[in-house]
């Protein structure tokens, strides 16, 4: 009887491990009137009030570079990168520093919201994806709000 009980406990642990692998910790933020999220595995830090050095002959969404503790970091306005119109920066505007496959990148967002756990099984594809290259999924939260996932590979890809 005790061996049977142990087997049941082991099976329960395996199920809980499998369930936990579909849960991903994410940082949510506002940009362009949307609520977006990105996996924390890409997030290094969040910074405010950093001077951006503009570069000539760059696309409008590349705002320039910053020197972050000796590391030169390109900075992208995610709102412009998604094809939305430019808006004024406020006191809540900040830069999320990312590391996408060893490529450092800063993204300017309207404001940071919170950290949440998202079950990847609940993420649905975005309809008409070809019109929106930067977003790769969406999830409806319990309160009815919709959060959209940022496609980090497309964000880091200069050709996209």
C-alpha positions, 0 to 999 in steps of 0.5 A, a space after each residue: 500500500 505504501 509503495 502505491 501511495 509513493 507512485 501516486 505522489 511521484 505521478 502528481 509531482 510529474 504532472 505539477 512539473 509538466 504544468 509549471 513548464 507552460 507557465 512563464 513569468 512575464 513583464 507587462 507594459 504599455 506601448 501605443 495604447 496596447 498592453 504588451 508582455 515579454 518573457 522575463 528571460 529577456 529582461 535585464 533591467 528597467 531604466 529611467 531618464 537616460 540620455 539617448 545619443 541620436 544616430 544619423 541615417 537610421 530608421 525613425 524607430 531607432 532612437 539612438 544609443 545609450 552608454 549603460 555602464 560602458 556597454 553601448 546599447 541601441 534603443 528602439 521605440 517599440 511604438 514606432 517599431 510597431 508602425 504606430 504614430 509617435 507620442 510625447 514621452 512622459 515621466 512614466 516613459 522608460 527603457 526596458 533593457 533586453 538581452 535577446 540571444 546575446 543581442 543587447 537592446 533597449 526598448 522605449 515603452 510608455 510605462 511598466 505595469 507589473 510582473 505576471 505569470 502567463 500560461 502559454 497554453 492560453 496564448 492565442 495567435 493574433 489574427 492578421 499577423 502579416 499586418 503586425 510583425 512585432 506581436 506573436 500572441 495574445 492572452 485574455 486575462 480573467 478581468 477581460 483585458 487582452 495582453 499581447 506578446 512581443 516577438 523578441 526575435 522580430 524585435 531584434 531583427 533589423 530586417 523585419 
